């Protein structure tokens, strides 16, 4: 997983979602707005995408006007992408920002579900992650598994749902790089994706199952993920298997 730097500031924007993943509404001031670069706020809870998790969507309300936000991206600043048909709020405008709650919550459940899958497959089969991606309530994760063991799908399905039922707390914390990397198996990917320049690492800890560097948003405990289904297992070449995960609505 990438985007693991444990800072709540990106450019001129304070990233509220990194410390309050339940936040859906907040007030902010527009620092920049243009058709080319989008909108920059002083405070934002829009997740800009990263680690396989797509960016948030939502709206900005200002002066009786609505501007739909269809995405976000990271550059020198955190840029919100407005809908092509909507007006841009002028610099200095106070806005009421609201996330698309259904989309964000579905992505949080899905992302946490992938961490449960990762934890179970690493614990029971010793396999590392080689890639992953997600959309709301559907995802895939690739593992360096030479051959799928007999009963793999059935075992993993039962095991991940047992972890959901166990109601394990999911906690986020930050540690200095050296201290974080002293934790055994903190990197569950085949390649370490945490840049050398990152001095403080954000960790997502599913208590008793999985702890790893991660920059995304998650539910507070495994019970909020809901029932998980292994939809399909695909052969992606020698030594690589793709597991497609579905989160029940």
MARBA-3410 file (N, C-alpha, C, O; in Angstrom, 1 decimal):
249
0.9,-1.2,0.0,0.0,0.0,0.0,0.9,1.2,0.0,2.0,1.2,0.6 ~ 0.5,2.3,-0.7,1.2,3.5,-0.7,0.5,4.6,0.1,-0.5,4.3,0.7 ~ 1.0,5.8,-0.1,0.4,7.0,0.6,0.4,6.8,2.1,-0.6,7.1,2.8 ~ 1.5,6.4,2.6,1.6,6.0,4.0,2.3,7.1,4.9,2.4,6.9,6.1 ~ 2.7,8.2,4.3,3.3,9.2,5.1,2.3,9.7,6.2,1.1,10.0,5.8
2.7,9.8,7.4,1.8,10.2,8.5,1.7,11.7,8.7,2.0,12.1,9.8 ~ 1.4,12.4,7.7,1.2,13.9,7.9,-0.2,14.2,7.6,-0.8,13.7,6.7 ~ -0.8,15.2,8.4,-2.1,15.6,8.1,-2.1,16.9,7.2,-3.2,17.5,7.1 ~ -1.0,17.2,6.6,-0.9,18.4,5.8,-0.4,18.0,4.4,0.6,17.4,4.3 ~ -1.1,18.4,3.4,-0.6,18.3,2.0,-0.7,19.6,1.3,-1.7,20.1,1.1
0.5,20.2,1.0,0.5,21.5,0.5,-0.1,22.5,1.5,0.3,22.5,2.6 ~ -1.1,23.2,1.0,-1.8,24.2,1.9,-3.0,23.6,2.5,-3.7,24.3,3.3 ~ -3.3,22.3,2.3,-4.5,21.7,2.8,-4.3,20.8,4.0,-3.4,19.9,4.0 ~ -5.0,21.0,5.1,-5.0,20.1,6.2,-6.0,18.9,5.9,-7.1,19.1,5.6 ~ -5.4,17.7,5.9,-6.2,16.5,5.6,-6.9,16.0,6.8,-6.3,15.3,7.6
-8.2,16.3,6.9,-9.0,15.9,8.0,-9.3,14.4,8.1,-9.5,13.8,9.2 ~ -9.3,13.7,6.9,-9.8,12.3,6.9,-8.7,11.4,7.5,-9.1,10.3,7.9 ~ -7.5,11.8,7.6,-6.5,11.0,8.2,-6.6,10.8,9.7,-6.1,9.8,10.3 ~ -7.2,11.8,10.4,-7.4,11.7,11.8,-8.9,11.5,12.2,-9.1,11.1,13.4 ~ -9.8,11.7,11.3,-11.2,11.5,11.6,-11.9,10.9,10.4,-12.4,11.6,9.5
-11.9,9.6,10.4,-12.4,8.9,9.2,-14.0,8.8,9.2,-14.5,8.4,8.2 ~ -14.6,9.2,10.3,-16.1,9.3,10.3,-16.6,10.7,9.8,-17.8,10.8,9.6 ~ -15.7,11.6,9.6,-16.1,13.0,9.2,-16.7,13.0,7.8,-16.1,12.4,6.9 ~ -17.9,13.6,7.7,-18.5,13.7,6.4,-18.9,15.2,6.0,-19.0,15.5,4.8 ~ -19.0,16.1,7.0,-19.3,17.5,6.7,-18.4,18.4,7.5,-18.0,18.1,8.6
-17.9,19.5,6.8,-17.1,20.4,7.5,-17.1,21.8,6.7,-17.6,21.8,5.6 ~ -16.6,22.8,7.3,-16.5,24.1,6.7,-15.0,24.3,6.3,-14.1,23.9,6.9 ~ -14.9,25.1,5.2,-13.5,25.3,4.7,-13.5,26.6,3.9,-14.6,27.2,3.6 ~ -12.3,27.1,3.6,-12.1,28.3,2.8,-11.4,28.0,1.5,-10.4,27.2,1.5 ~ -11.8,28.5,0.4,-11.2,28.3,-0.9,-9.9,29.1,-1.0,-9.9,30.3,-0.9
-8.8,28.3,-1.3,-7.5,29.0,-1.5,-7.1,29.1,-3.0,-6.3,30.0,-3.3 ~ -7.7,28.3,-3.8,-7.4,28.4,-5.2,-8.6,27.7,-6.0,-9.2,26.8,-5.5 ~ -8.9,28.2,-7.2,-10.0,27.6,-8.0,-9.7,28.0,-9.5,-9.6,29.2,-9.8 ~ -9.6,27.0,-10.3,-9.4,27.2,-11.7,-9.9,25.9,-12.5,-9.9,24.8,-11.9 ~ -10.2,26.1,-13.7,-10.7,25.0,-14.5,-9.6,24.0,-14.8,-9.8,22.8,-14.9
-8.3,24.5,-14.8,-7.2,23.6,-15.1,-6.8,22.8,-13.9,-6.5,21.6,-14.0 ~ -6.7,23.5,-12.7,-6.1,22.8,-11.5,-7.2,22.4,-10.5,-6.9,21.7,-9.5 ~ -8.5,22.8,-10.7,-9.5,22.4,-9.7,-9.5,23.3,-8.5,-9.1,24.5,-8.6 ~ -10.0,22.8,-7.4,-10.2,23.6,-6.2,-9.3,23.2,-5.1,-9.2,22.0,-4.8 ~ -8.7,24.1,-4.4,-7.9,23.8,-3.2,-8.5,24.5,-2.0,-8.8,25.7,-2.0
-8.8,23.7,-1.0,-9.3,24.2,0.3,-8.3,24.2,1.3,-7.3,23.5,1.3 ~ -8.5,25.0,2.4,-7.6,25.0,3.5,-7.8,23.8,4.4,-6.8,23.3,5.0 ~ -9.0,23.2,4.3,-9.3,22.0,5.1,-10.1,21.0,4.2,-11.0,21.5,3.6 ~ -9.7,19.7,4.2,-10.4,18.8,3.4,-10.4,17.4,3.9,-9.4,16.9,4.5 ~ -11.6,16.7,3.8,-11.7,15.3,4.2,-11.8,14.4,2.9,-12.1,13.2,3.1
-11.7,15.0,1.7,-11.8,14.2,0.5,-10.5,13.4,0.4,-9.4,13.9,0.3 ~ -10.6,12.1,0.4,-9.4,11.2,0.2,-9.0,11.3,-1.2,-9.9,11.1,-2.1 ~ -7.7,11.6,-1.5,-7.3,11.9,-2.9,-7.0,10.6,-3.7,-6.6,10.8,-4.9 ~ -7.2,9.5,-3.1,-6.8,8.2,-3.8,-5.4,7.8,-3.5,-4.6,8.6,-3.2 ~ -5.2,6.5,-3.5,-3.9,5.9,-3.2,-4.0,4.6,-2.6,-5.0,4.3,-1.9
-3.0,3.7,-2.8,-3.1,2.4,-2.2,-4.2,1.5,-2.8,-4.6,0.6,-2.1 ~ -4.6,1.8,-4.0,-5.7,1.1,-4.6,-7.1,1.6,-4.3,-8.1,1.3,-4.9 ~ -7.2,2.5,-3.3,-8.5,3.1,-3.0,-8.7,4.4,-3.8,-7.9,5.3,-3.8 ~ -9.9,4.4,-4.5,-10.1,5.6,-5.4,-10.5,6.8,-4.6,-10.8,6.7,-3.4 ~ -10.5,8.0,-5.2,-10.8,9.2,-4.5,-12.2,9.4,-4.1,-13.1,8.7,-4.7
-12.5,10.2,-3.2,-13.9,10.5,-2.7,-14.6,11.4,-3.7,-14.0,12.1,-4.6 ~ -15.9,11.5,-3.6,-16.7,12.4,-4.3,-17.6,13.1,-3.3,-17.8,12.7,-2.1 ~ -18.3,14.2,-3.7,-19.1,15.0,-2.8,-19.6,16.3,-3.4,-19.6,16.4,-4.6 ~ -19.9,17.3,-2.5,-20.3,18.6,-3.0,-19.8,19.7,-2.1,-19.4,19.5,-1.0 ~ -19.7,20.9,-2.7,-19.4,22.1,-2.0,-20.6,23.0,-2.1,-21.1,23.2,-3.2
-21.1,23.6,-1.0,-22.2,24.5,-1.0,-21.7,25.9,-0.6,-21.0,26.0,0.4 ~ -22.0,26.9,-1.4,-21.5,28.3,-1.2,-22.5,29.3,-1.8,-22.8,29.1,-3.0 ~ -22.9,30.2,-1.1,-23.8,31.3,-1.6,-25.0,30.8,-2.3,-25.4,31.4,-3.3 ~ -25.6,29.7,-1.9,-26.8,29.2,-2.6,-26.5,28.4,-3.8,-27.4,28.0,-4.5 ~ -25.2,28.1,-4.0,-24.7,27.4,-5.2,-24.2,26.1,-4.8,-23.6,25.9,-3.7
-24.3,25.0,-5.7,-23.7,23.7,-5.4,-22.7,23.4,-6.5,-22.9,23.5,-7.7 ~ -21.5,23.0,-6.0,-20.5,22.5,-6.9,-20.2,21.1,-6.6,-19.7,20.7,-5.5 ~ -20.4,20.2,-7.6,-20.2,18.8,-7.4,-18.7,18.5,-7.5,-18.0,19.0,-8.4 ~ -18.2,17.7,-6.6,-16.8,17.2,-6.6,-16.8,15.8,-7.1,-17.4,14.9,-6.5 ~ -16.1,15.5,-8.2,-16.1,14.2,-8.8,-14.8,13.4,-8.6,-14.7,12.3,-9.1
-13.9,14.0,-7.9,-12.7,13.3,-7.6,-11.7,14.3,-6.9,-12.0,15.4,-6.6 ~ -10.5,13.7,-6.6,-9.5,14.5,-6.0,-8.1,13.9,-6.4,-8.1,12.7,-6.8 ~ -7.1,14.7,-6.4,-5.8,14.2,-6.7,-4.7,15.0,-6.0,-4.9,16.2,-5.5 ~ -3.5,14.4,-5.8,-2.4,15.1,-5.1,-1.4,15.6,-6.1,-1.0,14.9,-7.0 ~ -1.1,16.9,-5.9,0.0,17.5,-6.6,0.8,18.3,-5.6,1.0,17.8,-4.5
1.3,19.5,-5.9,1.9,20.3,-4.9,0.8,20.7,-3.8,1.2,20.8,-2.6 ~ -0.4,20.8,-4.2,-1.6,20.9,-3.3,-2.5,19.7,-3.5,-2.3,18.9,-4.4 ~ -3.5,19.6,-2.6,-4.6,18.6,-2.8,-5.7,19.3,-3.6,-6.3,20.2,-3.2 ~ -5.9,18.8,-4.8,-6.8,19.4,-5.8,-8.1,18.6,-5.9,-8.1,17.4,-6.1 ~ -9.2,19.3,-5.6,-10.5,18.8,-5.8,-11.0,19.0,-7.3,-10.8,20.1,-7.8
-11.6,18.0,-7.9,-11.9,18.1,-9.3,-13.4,18.4,-9.4,-14.3,17.5,-9.0 ~ -13.8,19.5,-9.8,-15.3,19.9,-9.9,-15.9,19.3,-11.2,-15.2,19.0,-12.2 ~ -17.2,19.1,-11.1,-17.9,18.7,-12.3,-17.8,19.7,-13.4,-17.9,20.9,-13.1 ~ -17.7,19.3,-14.6,-17.5,20.3,-15.7,-18.6,21.3,-15.8,-18.4,22.4,-16.3 ~ -19.8,20.9,-15.4,-21.0,21.8,-15.6,-21.2,22.7,-14.5,-22.1,23.6,-14.5
-20.4,22.6,-13.4,-20.7,23.4,-12.2,-19.7,24.6,-12.1,-18.6,24.6,-12.5 ~ -20.2,25.7,-11.4,-19.4,26.9,-11.2,-18.3,26.7,-10.2,-18.4,25.8,-9.3 ~ -17.2,27.5,-10.3,-16.1,27.4,-9.3,-16.3,28.5,-8.3,-16.6,29.7,-8.6 ~ -16.2,28.2,-7.0,-16.3,29.2,-6.0,-15.0,30.1,-6.0,-13.9,29.6,-6.2 ~ -15.2,31.4,-5.9,-14.0,32.3,-5.9,-13.1,32.1,-4.7,-13.5,31.6,-3.7
-11.8,32.4,-4.9,-10.9,32.4,-3.8,-11.4,33.2,-2.6,-11.9,34.3,-2.8 ~ -11.2,32.7,-1.4,-11.7,33.4,-0.2,-13.1,33.0,0.2,-13.5,33.4,1.3 ~ -13.8,32.3,-0.7,-15.2,31.9,-0.3,-15.2,30.8,0.8,-14.4,29.9,0.8 ~ -16.1,31.0,1.7,-16.4,30.0,2.7,-17.4,28.9,2.1,-18.4,29.3,1.6 ~ -17.0,27.7,2.2,-17.9,26.6,1.7,-18.2,25.6,2.7,-17.5,25.4,3.7
-19.4,25.0,2.5,-19.8,23.8,3.3,-19.5,22.6,2.5,-20.1,22.4,1.4 ~ -18.6,21.7,2.9,-18.2,20.5,2.2,-18.9,19.3,2.7,-19.0,19.1,3.9 ~ -19.3,18.4,1.8,-20.0,17.2,2.2,-19.5,16.0,1.3,-19.5,16.1,0.1 ~ -19.1,15.0,2.0,-18.7,13.8,1.2,-19.9,13.0,0.8,-20.9,13.0,1.5 ~ -19.8,12.2,-0.3,-20.8,11.2,-0.6,-20.6,10.1,0.4,-19.7,9.2,0.3
-21.5,10.0,1.4,-21.4,9.1,2.5,-21.5,7.6,2.1,-20.7,6.8,2.5 ~ -22.4,7.3,1.2,-22.6,5.9,0.8,-21.3,5.4,0.1,-20.9,4.3,0.3 ~ -20.7,6.2,-0.8,-19.5,5.8,-1.5,-18.4,5.7,-0.5,-17.7,4.6,-0.5 ~ -18.1,6.7,0.3,-17.0,6.6,1.2,-17.1,5.4,2.2,-16.2,4.7,2.4 ~ -18.3,5.2,2.7,-18.5,4.1,3.7,-18.3,2.8,3.0,-17.7,1.9,3.6
-18.8,2.6,1.8,-18.6,1.4,1.0,-17.1,1.2,0.8,-16.6,0.0,0.9 ~ -16.3,2.2,0.4,-14.9,2.1,0.2,-14.2,1.7,1.5,-13.2,1.0,1.5 ~ -14.6,2.3,2.6,-13.9,2.0,3.9,-14.2,0.5,4.2,-13.2,-0.2,4.7 ~ -15.4,0.0,4.0,-15.7,-1.4,4.3,-14.8,-2.3,3.4,-14.3,-3.3,3.8 ~ -14.7,-1.9,2.1,-14.0,-2.7,1.2,-12.5,-2.7,1.5,-11.9,-3.7,1.4
-11.9,-1.5,1.8,-10.5,-1.4,2.1,-10.2,-2.3,3.4,-9.2,-3.0,3.4 ~ -11.0,-2.2,4.4,-10.8,-3.0,5.6,-10.9,-4.4,5.3,-10.2,-5.3,5.8 ~ -11.9,-4.8,4.4,-12.0,-6.2,4.0,-10.8,-6.7,3.3,-10.4,-7.9,3.5 ~ -10.1,-5.9,2.5,-8.9,-6.3,1.8,-7.8,-6.6,2.9,-7.0,-7.5,2.7 ~ -7.8,-5.7,3.9,-6.7,-5.9,5.0,-7.0,-7.2,5.7,-6.1,-7.9,6.1
-8.3,-7.6,5.9,-8.6,-8.9,6.6,-8.1,-10.0,5.7,-7.5,-11.0,6.1 ~ -8.4,-9.9,4.4,-8.0,-10.9,3.4,-6.5,-11.1,3.4,-6.0,-12.2,3.5 ~ -5.8,-9.9,3.4,-4.3,-9.9,3.4,-3.8,-10.6,4.7,-2.9,-11.4,4.6 ~ -4.4,-10.3,5.8,-4.0,-10.8,7.1,-4.1,-12.3,7.2,-3.3,-13.0,7.6 ~ -5.3,-12.8,6.7,-5.6,-14.2,6.7,-4.7,-15.0,5.8,-4.1,-16.0,6.2
-4.5,-14.5,4.6,-3.6,-15.2,3.6,-2.2,-15.2,4.0,-1.5,-16.2,3.8 ~ -1.7,-14.1,4.6,-0.3,-14.1,5.1,-0.2,-15.1,6.3,0.8,-15.8,6.4 ~ -1.2,-15.0,7.2,-1.1,-15.9,8.4,-1.1,-17.3,8.1,-0.4,-18.1,8.6 ~ -2.0,-17.7,7.2,-2.3,-19.1,6.9,-1.5,-19.7,5.8,-1.3,-20.9,5.7 ~ -1.0,-18.8,4.9,-0.2,-19.3,3.7,1.1,-18.6,3.5,1.9,-19.1,2.6
1.4,-17.6,4.2,2.7,-16.9,4.1,2.8,-16.1,2.8,4.0,-15.8,2.5 ~ 1.8,-15.8,2.1,1.8,-15.1,0.8,1.8,-13.6,1.0,1.1,-13.1,1.9 ~ 2.6,-13.0,0.1,2.7,-11.5,0.1,1.8,-10.9,-1.0,1.5,-11.6,-2.0 ~ 1.4,-9.7,-0.8,0.6,-9.0,-1.8,1.5,-8.4,-2.9,2.5,-7.9,-2.7 ~ 1.1,-8.6,-4.2,1.8,-8.1,-5.3,1.0,-7.0,-6.1,1.5,-6.4,-7.0
-0.3,-6.8,-5.7,-1.1,-5.7,-6.3,-2.5,-5.8,-5.7,-2.9,-6.7,-5.1 ~ -3.2,-4.7,-6.0,-4.6,-4.7,-5.5,-5.3,-3.4,-6.1,-4.7,-2.4,-6.5 ~ -6.6,-3.5,-6.0,-7.4,-2.4,-6.5,-8.8,-2.6,-5.9,-9.2,-3.7,-5.5 ~ -9.6,-1.5,-5.9,-11.0,-1.6,-5.3,-11.9,-0.6,-6.0,-11.5,0.5,-6.4 ~ -13.2,-0.9,-6.0,-14.3,-0.1,-6.2,-15.2,-0.3,-5.0,-15.0,-1.2,-4.3
-16.3,0.6,-4.9,-17.1,0.3,-3.7,-17.7,-1.1,-3.7,-18.5,-1.5,-4.6 ~ -17.4,-1.8,-2.7,-17.9,-3.2,-2.4,-17.4,-4.3,-3.3,-17.8,-5.4,-3.2 ~ -16.4,-4.0,-4.1,-15.7,-5.0,-4.9,-14.3,-4.7,-5.0,-13.9,-3.5,-5.1 ~ -13.4,-5.7,-5.0,-12.0,-5.5,-5.0,-11.3,-6.7,-5.5,-11.8,-7.8,-5.6 ~ -10.0,-6.5,-5.7,-9.1,-7.7,-6.1,-7.8,-7.5,-5.4,-7.3,-6.3,-5.2
-7.2,-8.6,-5.0,-5.9,-8.6,-4.4,-5.1,-9.7,-5.0,-5.5,-10.8,-5.1 ~ -3.8,-9.4,-5.4,-2.9,-10.4,-6.0,-1.9,-10.8,-5.0,-1.4,-10.1,-4.2 ~ -1.6,-12.1,-5.0,-0.7,-12.8,-4.1,0.4,-13.6,-4.8,0.1,-14.1,-5.9 ~ 1.6,-13.7,-4.2,2.6,-14.5,-4.8,2.5,-15.9,-4.3,3.3,-16.4,-3.6 ~ 1.4,-16.6,-4.9,1.2,-18.0,-4.5,1.5,-18.8,-5.8,0.9,-18.6,-6.9
2.4,-19.8,-5.6,2.8,-20.6,-6.8,1.7,-21.4,-7.3,1.4,-21.5,-8.5 ~ 0.9,-22.1,-6.4,-0.2,-22.9,-6.8,-1.3,-22.8,-5.7,-0.9,-22.7,-4.6 ~ -2.5,-22.7,-6.1,-3.6,-22.6,-5.2,-3.8,-23.9,-4.4,-4.1,-25.0,-5.0 ~ -3.6,-23.9,-3.1,-3.7,-25.2,-2.3,-5.2,-25.7,-2.4,-6.1,-24.9,-2.6 ~ -5.3,-27.0,-2.2,-6.7,-27.6,-2.2,-7.5,-27.0,-1.1,-7.0,-26.8,0.1
-8.7,-26.6,-1.4,-9.6,-26.0,-0.4,-9.3,-24.6,0.0,-9.8,-24.1,1.0 ~ -8.4,-23.9,-0.8,-8.0,-22.5,-0.5,-9.2,-21.6,-0.4,-9.4,-20.8,0.5 ~ -10.1,-21.6,-1.4,-11.2,-20.7,-1.5,-12.1,-20.9,-0.3,-12.6,-19.9,0.3 ~ -12.4,-22.1,0.0,-13.4,-22.4,1.1,-12.8,-22.0,2.4,-13.4,-21.4,3.3 ~ -11.5,-22.3,2.6,-10.8,-22.0,3.9,-10.7,-20.5,4.1,-11.1,-20.0,5.1
-10.3,-19.8,3.0,-10.2,-18.3,3.2,-11.5,-17.7,3.4,-11.6,-16.7,4.2 ~ -12.5,-18.1,2.7,-13.9,-17.5,2.9,-14.3,-17.7,4.3,-14.8,-16.7,4.9 ~ -14.2,-18.9,4.9,-14.6,-19.1,6.3,-13.7,-18.3,7.2,-14.2,-17.7,8.2 ~ -12.4,-18.2,6.9,-11.5,-17.5,7.9,-11.8,-16.0,7.9,-11.7,-15.4,8.9 ~ -12.0,-15.4,6.7,-12.1,-13.9,6.7,-13.5,-13.6,7.3,-13.6,-12.5,8.0
-14.5,-14.4,7.2,-15.8,-14.1,7.8,-15.7,-14.3,9.3,-16.4,-13.7,10.1 ~ -14.9,-15.3,9.7,-14.7,-15.4,11.2,-14.0,-14.2,11.8,-14.3,-13.8,12.9 ~ -13.1,-13.6,11.0,-12.4,-12.4,11.5,-13.4,-11.2,11.6,-13.3,-10.4,12.5 ~ -14.3,-11.1,10.6,-15.3,-10.1,10.7,-16.2,-10.3,11.9,-16.5,-9.3,12.6 ~ -16.6,-11.5,12.2,-17.5,-11.8,13.3,-16.8,-11.6,14.6,-17.4,-11.3,15.6
-15.5,-11.7,14.6,-14.7,-11.5,15.9,-14.7,-10.0,16.3,-14.3,-9.8,17.5 ~ -15.2,-9.1,15.5,-15.3,-7.7,15.9,-14.0,-7.1,16.4,-13.9,-6.5,17.4 ~ -12.9,-7.4,15.6,-11.6,-6.9,16.0,-11.5,-5.4,15.7,-11.9,-4.9,14.7 ~ -11.0,-4.6,16.7,-10.8,-3.2,16.5,-9.8,-2.9,15.4,-8.8,-3.6,15.3 ~ -10.1,-1.9,14.7,-9.2,-1.4,13.6,-8.7,0.0,14.1,-9.5,0.9,14.1
-7.4,0.1,14.4,-6.9,1.4,14.9,-5.8,1.9,13.9,-5.1,1.2,13.3 ~ -5.7,3.2,13.9,-4.7,3.9,13.1,-3.8,4.7,14.0,-4.2,5.3,15.0 ~ -2.5,4.5,13.8,-1.5,5.2,14.6,-0.3,5.6,13.7,-0.1,5.0,12.6 ~ 0.6,6.4,14.2,1.7,6.8,13.4,3.0,6.6,14.3,3.0,6.8,15.5 ~ 4.1,6.1,13.6,5.3,5.8,14.3,6.5,6.4,13.5,6.4,6.5,12.3
7.6,6.8,14.2,8.8,7.1,13.4,9.2,5.9,12.5,8.9,4.7,12.9 ~ 9.8,6.2,11.4,10.1,5.1,10.4,10.8,3.9,11.0,10.4,2.8,10.8 ~ 11.9,4.2,11.8,12.7,3.1,12.3,11.9,2.2,13.3,12.0,1.0,13.3 ~ 11.0,2.9,14.1,10.2,2.1,15.0,9.1,1.3,14.3,8.9,0.2,14.7 ~ 8.5,1.9,13.2,7.5,1.2,12.5,8.1,0.0,11.8,7.5,-1.1,11.8
9.3,0.1,11.2,9.9,-1.0,10.5,10.6,-2.0,11.4,11.0,-3.1,10.9 ~ 10.6,-1.7,12.7,11.0,-2.7,13.7,9.9,-3.8,14.0,10.2,-4.8,14.5 ~ 8.7,-3.4,13.6,7.6,-4.4,13.8,7.7,-5.5,12.7,7.8,-5.2,11.6 ~ 7.7,-6.7,13.2,7.8,-7.8,12.2,6.7,-7.8,11.1,5.5,-7.6,11.4 ~ 7.1,-8.0,9.9,6.2,-8.2,8.8,5.3,-7.0,8.6,4.2,-7.1,8.1
5.8,-5.8,8.9,5.0,-4.6,8.7,4.7,-4.3,7.3,3.7,-3.7,7.0 ~ 5.5,-4.8,6.3,5.3,-4.6,4.9,4.7,-6.0,4.4,5.4,-7.0,4.4 ~ 3.5,-6.0,4.0,2.9,-7.2,3.5,2.8,-7.3,2.0,2.2,-8.2,1.4 ~ 3.5,-6.3,1.3,3.6,-6.3,-0.1,5.0,-6.9,-0.5,6.0,-6.8,0.2 ~ 5.0,-7.5,-1.7,6.3,-8.2,-2.1,7.4,-7.1,-2.3,8.6,-7.4,-2.2
7.0,-5.9,-2.6,7.9,-4.7,-2.8,7.6,-3.7,-1.8,6.4,-3.3,-1.6 ~ 8.6,-3.2,-1.1,8.3,-2.1,-0.1,8.0,-0.8,-0.9,8.8,-0.3,-1.6 ~ 6.7,-0.3,-0.7,6.2,0.8,-1.4,6.4,2.1,-0.6,5.9,3.2,-1.1 ~ 6.9,2.1,0.6,7.0,3.3,1.4,8.3,4.0,1.0,9.4,3.5,1.2 ~ 8.2,5.2,0.5,9.4,5.9,0.0,10.4,6.1,1.1,10.0,6.3,2.3
11.7,6.2,0.8,12.8,6.4,1.8,12.6,7.8,2.4,13.1,8.0,3.6 ~ 12.0,8.7,1.8,11.8,10.0,2.3,10.8,10.1,3.4,10.7,11.1,4.1 ~ 10.0,9.1,3.6,8.9,9.1,4.6,9.5,8.8,6.0,10.1,7.7,6.2 ~ 9.5,9.8,6.8,10.1,9.7,8.2,9.1,9.2,9.2,9.6,8.6,10.2 ~ 7.8,9.4,9.1,6.8,9.0,10.0,5.8,8.2,9.2,5.3,8.6,8.2
5.5,7.0,9.7,4.7,6.0,8.9,3.4,5.8,9.6,3.3,5.6,10.8 ~ 2.3,5.9,8.8,0.9,5.7,9.2,0.6,4.2,9.2,0.8,3.6,8.1 ~ 0.2,3.6,10.3,-0.1,2.2,10.4,-1.6,2.0,10.6,-2.3,2.7,11.3 ~ -2.1,0.9,10.0,-3.5,0.5,10.2,-3.4,-0.9,10.8,-2.8,-1.8,10.3 ~ -3.9,-1.0,12.0,-3.8,-2.2,12.9,-5.1,-2.9,13.1,-6.0,-2.3,13.9
-5.3,-4.0,12.5,-6.5,-4.9,12.9,-6.0,-5.7,14.0,-5.3,-6.7,13.8 ~ -6.4,-5.4,15.2,-5.9,-6.0,16.4,-5.9,-7.5,16.4,-7.0,-8.1,16.3 ~ -4.7,-8.1,16.6,-4.6,-9.5,16.6,-4.6,-10.2,15.3,-4.5,-11.5,15.2 ~ -4.6,-9.5,14.2,-4.6,-10.1,12.9,-3.6,-9.5,11.9,-2.8,-10.2,11.4 ~ -3.6,-8.2,11.8,-2.9,-7.6,10.7,-2.5,-6.2,11.1,-3.3,-5.4,11.5
-1.2,-5.8,10.9,-0.8,-4.4,11.1,0.2,-4.1,9.9,1.1,-4.9,9.7 ~ -0.1,-3.1,9.2,0.8,-2.7,8.1,0.7,-1.2,7.8,-0.3,-0.5,8.2 ~ 1.7,-0.8,7.0,1.7,0.6,6.6,0.6,0.8,5.6,0.5,0.1,4.6 ~ -0.2,1.9,5.8,-1.3,2.2,4.9,-1.8,3.6,5.0,-1.7,4.2,6.1 ~ -2.2,4.2,3.9,-2.7,5.6,4.0,-4.1,5.8,3.7,-4.6,6.9,3.6
-4.9,4.7,3.7,-6.3,4.8,3.3,-7.3,5.0,4.5,-6.8,5.2,5.6 ~ -8.6,4.9,4.2,-9.6,5.1,5.2,-10.2,3.7,5.5,-10.4,2.9,4.7 ~ -10.6,3.5,6.8,-11.1,2.2,7.3,-12.2,2.4,8.3,-12.4,3.4,8.9 ~ -13.0,1.3,8.4,-14.0,1.3,9.5,-13.4,1.0,10.8,-12.2,0.7,10.9 ~ -14.1,1.2,11.9,-13.6,1.2,13.2,-13.4,-0.3,13.8,-12.5,-0.4,14.7
-14.1,-1.2,13.2,-13.9,-2.6,13.7,-14.3,-3.5,12.5,-15.1,-3.1,11.6 ~ -13.9,-4.8,12.6,-14.2,-5.7,11.5,-15.6,-6.0,11.3,-16.1,-6.3,10.2 ~ -16.4,-5.9,12.4,-17.9,-6.2,12.3,-18.6,-5.2,11.3,-19.6,-5.6,10.7 ~ -18.0,-4.0,11.1,-18.6,-3.0,10.2,-18.3,-3.3,8.8,-18.9,-2.7,7.9 ~ -17.4,-4.3,8.5,-17.2,-4.7,7.1,-18.4,-5.4,6.5,-18.8,-5.1,5.4
-19.0,-6.3,7.3,-20.1,-7.1,6.8,-19.6,-8.4,6.1,-18.4,-8.6,6.1 ~ -20.5,-9.2,5.6,-20.1,-10.5,5.1,-19.3,-10.3,3.8,-19.5,-9.5,3.0 ~ -18.2,-11.2,3.8,-17.3,-11.2,2.6,-17.5,-12.4,1.8,-17.7,-13.5,2.3 ~ -17.3,-12.3,0.5,-17.3,-13.4,-0.4,-16.1,-13.4,-1.3,-15.8,-12.4,-1.9 ~ -15.5,-14.6,-1.5,-14.5,-14.7,-2.5,-15.2,-15.1,-3.8,-15.7,-16.2,-4.0
-15.3,-14.1,-4.7,-16.0,-14.3,-6.0,-15.3,-15.1,-7.0,-16.0,-15.9,-7.7 ~ -14.0,-15.0,-7.0,-13.2,-15.7,-8.0,-11.7,-15.7,-7.7,-11.2,-14.8,-7.1 ~ -11.1,-16.8,-8.1,-9.6,-16.8,-8.0,-9.1,-17.1,-9.4,-9.4,-18.0,-10.1 ~ -8.1,-16.2,-9.8,-7.6,-16.2,-11.2,-6.1,-16.5,-11.2,-5.4,-16.0,-10.3 ~ -5.7,-17.1,-12.3,-4.2,-17.4,-12.5,-3.7,-16.2,-13.3,-4.1,-16.0,-14.4
-2.8,-15.4,-12.7,-2.2,-14.2,-13.4,-0.8,-14.4,-13.9,0.0,-13.5,-14.0 ~ -0.4,-15.7,-14.1,0.9,-16.0,-14.5,1.6,-16.8,-13.4,1.1,-17.0,-12.3 ~ 2.8,-17.3,-13.8,3.5,-18.2,-12.9,3.8,-17.5,-11.5,4.4,-16.5,-11.4 ~ 3.3,-18.2,-10.5,3.5,-17.7,-9.1,2.6,-16.6,-8.6,2.8,-16.1,-7.6 ~ 1.6,-16.2,-9.4,0.7,-15.1,-9.1,-0.7,-15.5,-9.2,-1.2,-16.0,-10.2
-1.5,-15.2,-8.1,-2.9,-15.6,-8.1,-3.7,-14.3,-7.7,-3.3,-13.6,-6.8 ~ -4.8,-14.1,-8.4,-5.7,-12.9,-8.1,-6.9,-13.4,-7.4,-7.6,-14.3,-7.9 ~ -7.2,-12.8,-6.2,-8.4,-13.1,-5.5,-9.4,-12.0,-5.6,-9.0,-10.8,-5.2 ~ -10.6,-12.2,-6.1,-11.6,-11.2,-6.3,-12.5,-11.3,-5.1,-13.1,-12.3,-4.8 ~ -12.7,-10.2,-4.4,-13.4,-10.1,-3.1,-14.7,-9.2,-3.3,-14.7,-8.2,-4.0
-15.8,-9.7,-2.7,-17.0,-8.9,-2.8,-17.5,-8.7,-1.4,-17.5,-9.6,-0.6 ~ -17.9,-7.5,-1.1,-18.5,-7.2,0.2,-20.0,-7.1,0.1,-20.5,-6.4,-0.8 ~ -20.7,-7.9,0.8,-22.2,-7.9,0.7,-22.8,-6.6,1.1,-22.4,-6.0,2.2 ~ -23.7,-6.1,0.3,-24.3,-4.7,0.6,-25.2,-4.8,1.8,-25.8,-3.8,2.2
END
